[in-house]
Amino acid sequence: MQVKAPKFQFSFLHPRYWLTWLSIVLLYLISWLPYRLQMWLGKALGRLLYHAVKSRRKVAQRNIELSFPDMSEQEREQLVKANLESAGMALFEAGMGWWWPDWRFKGKVTIEGIENIEKIKAQGQGVLILTMHYLSTEMNCRGAGAAEPMVVFYRPNNNALMEYFQFRGRNRANKYMLGKRDVKGLIKALKDGESCIYLPDQDYGRNKSLFIPFYGIDAATTTGTLIFAKQKNCQVLMMTPTRNDDDSGYTISFSKPWQNFPSGDDAADLLRVNQELEKAISYKPEQYMWVHRRFKTRENENDPSLYK
């Protein structure tokens, strides 16, 4: 079922929301500053986060240590710092993604490979677009949606006032959004020939997962990808969204459709998914959401946590 836009409530004027209002107003005002200045402010905020949010920093450090064992300790720490800077930039990218007018936004996004989606849809098929949690998600989703309106899973914000703004911001370019567990809704969208985004890169727990190598570590890998990919009326491809290093904007690339996928061998198919994700993440590793505990679920429940 499509997620409905939340309505404005007079309770939003209650003092418990005043701090949220202040944050929203500041973010909106900052969004009108020059883009390069916002990126500089984001990096500065990220350097502050590196020292202030120790728990998240430690998760990123551990993930990067596990995923890049051949890096020196100094190289890994440099990557952690760059990653937190990217997280700081992501905060201001939310304001840009939600409020920038189209004329300002379009000049910052370059789309590559959109013809791959167009060819699939011309055949009357749906498109399952696999991607990963890059920190510039708010800009990437709007940029991709502006080129090809998408159907996406959506997780509401716990703060009702922030949810009011977040929904409208994310829905500007998307076709419609589904509840985060609405499997039937996404299957129907694929059958209807829609373009649907799915992010299979995080640890969603033991249920409906197989333990498949991800950066060399057996990680809980969702089988949800295969539930959707096995639908008769769809093809699968990868979207790789990145923030350009020169602060010129963003590049969103769509791959060619995957051949022989799914193959019928679930473990081999999910290994292919993880390998493609690794390739995309390693292209710009500092932009990935390393603060998520990707290796939290162990195959043997009695094994010690990798985060202690």
Secondary structure, 3 states (H helix, E strand, C coil): CECCCCCCCHHHHCHHHHHHHHHHHHHHHHCCCCHHHHHHHHHHHHHHHHHHCHHHHHHHHHHHHHHCCCCCHHHHHHHHHHHHHHHHHHHHHHHHHHHCCHHHHHCCEEEECHHHHHHHHHCCCEEEEECCCECCHHHHHHHHHHHCCCEEEECCCCCHHHHHHHHHHHCCCCCEEEECCCHHHHHHHHHCCCEEEECCCCCCCCCCEEEEEECCEEEEEECHHHHHHCCCCEEEEEEEEEECCCCCCEEEEECCCCCCCCCCCHHHHHHHHHHHHHHHHHHCHHHECCCCCCCCCCCCCCCCCCCC
